[in-house]
């Protein structure tokens, strides 16, 4: 049986440790029958032949920029059956200025609320809040999240703008605190899938730091998501 081909595309803002973060998952891919290629930029998205031969793209590219040719290549590859997945800012805070990319992914990071202003000290911990990831009824039955119970984290809690073409497997709710300008709790998708042509997309919003990626529930979701998103036989 031919080995599946995975492409890891990493770079962008160093605060999300793109090299170290992706290195956590490469052994999983190799151990599950993938040949892994690593690229440090999005130039590979312009190579239609390479993407056509790729079964899964794992992206960790926070912020940064992408050309129209590159995002068109990525979108076409996914529509033709190549899987696409990632976590946190590496997939939902990528290429903020590119509308076509946002359309592809179906959700965009807006903010991560912070602690009480007088308690802030100017470090990343200012945005670390205790919160829950709540599995939806769909998520309870989906191969990516089945068997995973609701779980708690203390890290960045992503507030995401999204459309209704996504299938939400888990949510997180931002409470309305006295120092914040919104007036009622707001629920955001935390884990979702998206069908795009013949391709599958999986987004996992937790993953700011290596310890979060190593949380058993987060890691399980990401690893299952990579397998689920991989090109299916019907898309070959």
N, C-alpha and C positions, 0 to 999 in steps of 0.2 A: 504494500500500500504506500502510495507516494506521501512524503511528509508534507504537512501544511506549511505555508510560508507566512510568517509574521514580519511586519515592518514596524519598528519602534522609531518614532520621530520625536525628538526631544530638544529642548533649548528654551529660549525666552528668559523670563525673570528668574534669577538664580535663587531667590528666596524660597522657591518651591523645590529646590534641590532636584532638578530634572534628571541628572545622571544617576544620583544615588537612588531616587525614587523608582526609576524604571529598572535599575539593576535588581531591585527586590523581586521583580516579576519575571525577568528573563529566564531564571532557572525553572520556574513553573512552566513556561511555554516550551522550553527545550525538553523538559521531562514529560511533556504531553504530546510529543511528536511534531513540534514546530521547528522549522529552520528559521532562525531569527537574523534579520538584518537591522542594523542600527544606523540612523542618519541624524545628523546634528542640525539640520535645517529643513525647511519645507520645499527646497528645490526639487526633491524627488517627486513631489506631487505633479510636476509637469511631465513626468515620464510615463506616458500612457501604457506602454508595453510592460513596464515594471509593475505598475499598479494592477494591471489586468491579471498578472501572475501572482498577485498577493492576495491571500485569503483573509488577513486581518491586519488592520492598522491600529497601533496603540500610540496615542499622541499625548505628550506631556510638554506643552509649549504655551506657557502663560504669557499673556499680552503679545508682544512682538507684532510683526506685520506679515502679510501674505499678498502675493500678486494675484491679479485677476486670473491669469493663466493657471496658477497653482491651485486656487480654490475651485476653478472649473474642473481641473483634472481630478481633484479629490472627490468632488460631488459626483462626477461621472462614474468614477470607480465604485463608489458606494452604490449608486443606482444600478450598476451592473452586477453587484453582488459582493463586493469587498466589504468585510465588516469594519466598523469604526468604533473605538471605545477610548475612554480615558477617565481621569478623575480630577475633581476640584478645578483650580484655575487652568490646569493643563488642557482642558477641553471646553469649559464654559466661560473662561475669561481669556480666550485666545482671539487675536485679530479683531479687536473691538470695532474697528472702523469698517469691517467688511460685511455688508448686509447678506451676501450670498452664503457666507460661512454661518452666520447666525440663523439663517433660514434652514440650513442643513441640520444643525444641531438641535434646534427647537427650543433652546433656553439660553439665557445670558445672565451671568453674574451681575447683580446690581450693587450689593453692599454686603458687609458682614457687620451687624450692629456691635457696639462696644459696651464696655462696662460704664458705670457711673462716671461722669466727667472728672469729678474730684479724685477718683481712684486711679486715673490713668497716669502712667509713668513714662510714656513715650516708647514702649517696646511692643512687640507683636502680641504680648499677653493682654494688651488693652482690648483686643478683639476676641479673646478666648472666653466663651460663655458656656455654662452647663446647659445642655439641651438634649432632647430625645430625637431619635430617628424612629419613626412609627411606620411599620409595615402596613400597607393598604390591603384590602381584601384581594385585589388582583395580585399584589405581591406575595400574599400567603400561598398562592397557587402557582406562581411563576417559577420556572427552573432556577432563575438567578437568586431568588430570595426565599424560596420555600424552605420551611423549617427554621428560619431565622426569626427570633423574637425581637420585639422592640428593644433598642439598646440606647445607652446614654454615652455622650461624649462631652469633653471639655476642650473645645477648640473653636476655630472659626465656624460660625453658623451661616451658611450662604443663604442670602435672599436672592431669589432667581425670578427673572421675568421670562414668561414662557407662553407657548401657544397650546392649543388643545389637541394637536396631532400626536402628542407624546402619550405613552402608557406609563402611568405613575405607579411605581412599585413601592415607594416609601416617601414620606413627607416629613417636614420639620416645621414647627410652629413658633413664630417670633411673638413673644408676649408684648403687650403695650405697657412700657414702663414710664414712670413719671417724668423722666428726663428725655424721652423720645417723642417725636412729633406726630407719630401715627396714633390713632384713637381706638384701635381694637386689634386683637391678635391677627396675625397674617400667616397663613400656611403656604409654604413653598414646597415644590417637589424636591426631594433629596436624592432619589434614585429613579431613573426612568429609561425606557427603551423607546425606539422610534424606528419605524419601517420606512425606508427610502428607496423606492424602486424595488430591486431584488435584494437590497442590502439591509443590514441590521445595525443599529446604533445603540450603544449603551453608555449612559452618563451616570457617574457616581460622584456626588458633590463633596462628601467628606474626603480629606486627604491632604490637608495643609502641610503636614510634617510627617516624618518617617514613622514616628510612634503611632500616629493615627492610621497610617497605611498598614501598620503591623497589628492593629486591633483585629481580633479574630473575625468579627462580623464584617468589618470593612474589607479586609483582605479576601475573605470568602466571596463577597459580592463582586469584587473586581475580578477575581480569578474565574468565577463562574460566568461573569459577563463577557470575558474574553472568549471563552469557549462558545457561548451562545451566539455571540456576534459573528463568529467565523463563518465564512462563506458556506452556505448550505449546498447540498447536492443539486437542488432545483435551480441554484444560481450559477452553477459551474459552466 
